[in-house]
Amino acid sequence: MATKTEPDPQRFIREASTWPTIRETAEAWHVPERYVRSMVERRRVAAVRLDFIRINPESWAEYMRTVYRPGDF
């Protein structure tokens, strides 16, 4: 049972299972999969491995707001 200060792990897993994969993120943002994977490996974005590596879309959007400039790729 989760406490008030401890998040519910089942809820987190259910939510994370809807996050996009590396491939889906790359396709949605029109960047190379290699770039997305590199940002996950460097822990620049929040991600979790379930059936595939899933990336928190809010974390990715925030990261891209700070570094992405159109035409870089």
C-alpha positions in Angstrom: 0.0 0.0 0.0 1.3 3.4 -1.0 1.7 6.1 1.7 0.9 9.8 1.3 4.5 10.6 0.4 5.1 7.5 -1.7 3.7 7.4 -5.2 1.5 4.5 -6.2 3.7 2.2 -8.3 0.8 0.6 -10.1 -0.6 4.0 -11.1 2.9 5.0 -12.3 3.2 1.9 -14.4 -0.2 2.3 -16.0 0.6 5.9 -16.8 4.1 5.2 -18.1 2.8 2.4 -20.4 1.0 5.1 -22.4 4.2 7.1 -23.0 5.7 6.9 -26.5 8.6 4.7 -27.4 11.9 6.0 -28.7 10.8 5.4 -32.3 7.4 7.1 -31.7 9.1 10.1 -30.1 11.6 10.4 -33.0 8.8 10.2 -35.6 6.6 12.7 -33.8 9.4 15.2 -33.4 11.1 14.5 -36.8 14.5 13.8 -35.2 16.7 10.7 -35.6 16.0 7.7 -33.2 19.7 7.8 -32.4 19.3 11.3 -31.0 16.4 10.3 -28.8 18.2 7.2 -27.6 21.2 9.4 -26.7 19.1 11.8 -24.6 17.6 8.8 -22.8 21.1 7.3 -22.2 22.4 10.6 -20.9 19.3 10.9 -18.6 18.3 14.3 -20.1 14.7 13.1 -20.3 12.6 11.0 -18.0 12.2 7.4 -19.3 11.3 4.0 -18.0 11.8 0.5 -19.5 8.6 -1.5 -19.6 7.9 -3.6 -22.7 10.1 -1.0 -24.5 11.8 2.1 -23.3 9.0 4.7 -22.8 9.7 8.4 -22.7 7.7 10.8 -20.6 6.3 13.1 -23.2 6.2 16.2 -20.9 9.9 15.6 -20.1 10.8 15.3 -23.8 8.8 18.5 -24.7 10.5 20.5 -21.9 13.9 19.2 -23.1 13.2 20.1 -26.7 12.0 23.6 -25.7 15.4 24.3 -24.2 17.7 22.9 -26.9 15.9 22.3 -30.2 16.4 24.7 -33.0 14.6 24.0 -36.3 17.0 22.9 -39.0 19.6 21.4 -36.6 18.9 17.9 -38.0 
